[in-house]
Amino acid sequence: MGTAMSEHRLRVLAIATHPVQYAAPIFRLMAQQPQIDFQVAYCGMRGAEAGHDPEFGHSVKWDVPLLDGYAWTHVPNHGSGAESFFGLRNPGLWKLIRNGRFEAILCYAGYLRATFWISFLAAKTTRTAFLFGTETVTLTPLDGRMWKRPIKRHLAAALSTGRPNNRAFLRYAGIDALSLHS
């Protein structure tokens, strides 16, 4: 293996809706890997800054460091902030992905948000591997339409939370077990 090959660092962009206490240690570990040039794009700063958290029903600011130990950027949300498709709309991700020369995008924004589709399409147009972090066990649309087919067809990998979700998603998606990580 040549010197240039051994010095190459895989450029990875993780997209997260906002900083959360359970993701920060994982992001720090990824940033410490010498073979990875790792960056996180946050679509909002809820949790790192005091703000209303709809899941908790009141203002939250975590008392642990959420932004230390890894490179990150804030991509402003142009959506309403509501729990809806256009509630999370970060068009700045398009430019970040298109110009960032990333080799992999790890998206933790759900497919029910505009931000997911902005990221997905930017990755697809730059031929960047798209990895989808999910807690779902199926991509079957509840409305019966086929709008999720592009996700399944263009996933580089899916990362599911927990073994039961992992097994169910494997069965549904027909994804090789080596491509699905829990």
Secondary structure, 3 states (H helix, E strand, C coil): CCHHHHHCCEEEEEEECCCCCCCHHHHHHHHHCCCEEEEEEECCCEECECEEECCCCEEEECCCCCCCCCEEEECCCCCCCCCCHHHCCCCHHHHHHHHHCCCEEEECCCCCCHHHHHHHHHHHHCCCEEEEEECCCCCCCCCCCCCCHHHHHHCCEEEECCHHHHHHHHHHHCCCHHHEEC
